[in-house]
Amino acid sequence: MLNKYALNQIANKISPIFASGAYTVDGVQKKVPIFRKEIDQEKSVIRVYLYLTDEHTGNFSEFKLLDENDNVIDMEPYEITKDEYKGMVIAFKYQITAERLFEVIDREV
């Protein structure tokens, strides 16, 4: 099994691929910057946040994380209606884990 150091190294390598976010509001896709990224070294967790300000209102759906070429890395189809009186943070959370598959192959050479 990979140790915590290795899992955190993987998390540190993965985090930069999240370059921006997007969501659909009232049927129109809107691209937004990443609000914040965090890596929890104790739990090998990456959190990526998108922020909807007080001015962002309407029916929201299809929250996405994009790479630097606007390729979709992850998408959450969650739907919510937001009014103008509150901000909102959308969080994507990734737990980095690994499963080792070990096999001894015995064959004649």
C-alpha positions, 0 to 999 in steps of 0.5 A: 500500500502506498504510504501517506507521503506517496499519496500526498505527492500524487495529490500535489501533482493532480491539483494543478490540472484544475485550471478553471470552473464552469456552470450552467445558469438559466441554460447558458454555460459560464466559465469562472476562475477557481475560487480556491484549492486546498490539499489536506496533507493529513487525509490526502484530500484535494478540495476545489471551490467555485464561488457564486457571488451575491450577484450570481442569480438564477437556476444553476446546474452542471458544475464543472472543473476544467483543465487549461484547455477547457476540457471537462475534468469533472462534472456534477449535475446538481441543480439549485436556484439561487437568489441575489441575497446570498453567496454560495460556494460549490466544493469538489472533494477528492480523496486520494487512495491507492490499492496495490495489486500484487501478483507473482508470475511463475513461468519458464523463460 
